[in-house]
Amino acid sequence: MSLTFSLSYGALWLVAILQGLLIVVLLYQLAKLQQTAESGNISVRSQLPIGSSSPNIRSINSEQVRQNISELSDVAHIVLFLSVGCPSCGELVESMGEDDGKQMPPTLVICHGGIIGCDKFERSLDSAIPILTDDTGDIAERFGISASPTAVVLDANQKIRAYGHPRNREEIRTLFSQAVTLEVSEEAVPAGSQAAVLN
């Protein structure tokens, strides 16, 4: 076996080992990114600021949904962003489908991931909860949402009051209740002393 052949053979093995290590590192980083996305721990810098106006939602599935959205236009409610490929979203929808005897806040679901998957979510949810499909992600982009599940609390004036990543129906109620309570507290305090409420 010539020296040149041995060197070439050794270099080939070295390249193969380096590629294998690179693949392992990439798979590790991908797994971390997936965990981060599922837990909702993604930077919120792109989200619309608290107190800003809600974007206008134009993607309407049906006359029924149009009517339900119009009914939400003058009341505080939650806009809940779900993704079909998100395990945490499936668990949340399952929790929302359980009747624990406590009323849910008015909710609009925005579903990303295709009609078939979104239909599955819709069948699990209460029929009073309208669901819009957002195949292109346009609605989520307008809100600056980059992770699922994400809940956005809107007040009666369609201003954003809070964001959250609920895991079950109780956390949805808690997020909504806290945001609405804070809003009422702010309105009850004179403008000059509002900072005392927020701090």
N, C-alpha and C positions, 0 to 999 in steps of 0.2 A: 504494500500500500504506500503510495507516494506521499511525501510531506504535504504537497499542495492539496491532495485529496483529503488528507486527515484534517488540515486546517479548514477546508471548505465544509467538511462534515461537522466539525466542532462548531463552526460559525452558524451552521443551519440549526443545530440543537440549541445554541444560545438564543437565536432569534425566536425559536419555538417556545422556549421557556419564558422569555420576556413577554411574548404575546399572551401566553397563559396567565402570567401575573397581571398584565394589563386588563384582561377580561375579568379576572377575579375582583380587581379594584373597581371596575365599572359596574359590575353586578352589585357590589357592596354599596356603592353610591346610589344606584337605582333603588335598592331596597330601602335605604335611608330616606330618599326622596318620596317614595310611596308611603312610608310611615308618617312622614311630615304632612303629606297631603291629606291622608285619612284622619289625622288628629286635628287638622285645621291650623297647625302652627306654621302658617306661611305669612310672610310680610304683609302688613296691612297698609303699606304706604300708598298703594294704588286705589284703596277704597275711598269713596266720597266722604268728605268730612262730616262729622256729626253736626246737624243743624242745616245742612244743605238740602235743597229740594230733590225729591225723588225724580229719576228720569221718567219720561213718558213711555209706558209700555205699549207697543203697537202690534206685537205678534199675538193675534187673537185666534183661538181655535174654532170657536162657534158662537152662535147667538147666546147660548146659555152662559158661556164664560164671559162674554161681553157684559151681560146683565149682572153677573156676580161681581165683576170688577167694578162696575159703576156703583154697586152697593157698598163697596169698600172705599170709595173715593172720598167720603166725608167722615170716616171713622178711623180710629187708630187700629192698625193691624200689622201682621207680620208677613213679609215676603221671604219665603223659604226656598233657597237654592239647593237642588238635589242633582246628583249625577247617577245615571244608571250603573256605571261601573264602580261605584263607591260602596264598599261593604258597610261603612258607617251609616250611609244614607238608607240602605236596606233595613238596618236595625232600627233607625229612627222612624221610618215609615211603619214598620211593624209595631213599634211602640205607640205611634199615633193612632193606629187602627184599633188598639185596645181601649175598651170603655171602662174607665176607672171611676165614673160617676162625677168627675169634675169637668167643667166646661173649658174647652180650648178657646184661646183668643181667635178673633177673625184672622184667617190665614189664606194666603195665595201662594201656591207652589209653582216654582219655575223649574222644569225638569230638562236636563241636558242628556242626550244619549240615544235618541231615536224613539219613534212612536211606539214600538212594541214594548220596550222597557218601561217607557213612561206610562203606557196603558196598564202595566202590571202594578206600578205604584198607585195609579188612580183607583184600581180595583180594591186596593188595601186601605185607601183613605176614606174618610167620611164623605158622603156624596155632597155635603155642603161646602167642601173645600175645593175651589176651582184649581185646575192644574193647566199650565201652559207649557208646551214643548218649545225648547230653545235650542234647536239642532245646531245652529251656527254659533251659539254662545254670545250672540249680540246683546241680549238683555243683561247677562252676567257682566259683560264687558262695560256696559253703560254704568253699572253699579260699582265697577271695580272689584268684582268678586273673582278670586282665583282659587278658592278651595271649597269643597263640599263635605258635609252640609254647612251652609252659612245661613243664618237668620238675620234679617234686617227689620228693625222695628220702625214703622212710620207712624207719625201722629196724624190727627184728623186734618191737618193742613198739608199732609204729604211731605213733611220734613223728616229727615232721618234722625232717629233718636238714639239708636244703639245697634251694635253688631254682636253676634254670638255664634258659637258652634255647638248647638245643642245635640245631646246624645239620646234624649228621650222626650216624651211629651211634657214631663214635669219641668225639665230645664227650659222648654219653650215658654211655659207659663211663667216661670220665674223671671226669665229675661224680659218678657213683655210687661209683667207687673212692676219690675224695678224701673224700667224705662218710663212707663206711664206715671208712676209715683214721682219720679224725678221731675217730669214735665209739669205735673200739678204743683210741686213744691216751688219750681222756678216761677210759675205764674202767680203764686200767692205772695212772693217776696218783691218789694219795691226794686226797681231797676238798679238803684245805687247799691243795694245790698245783695245782689244776685250772686256775686262772687263767693259769699259766705256759704251758699248752698252748694256750689260746685266744688269748693275746696274740701 
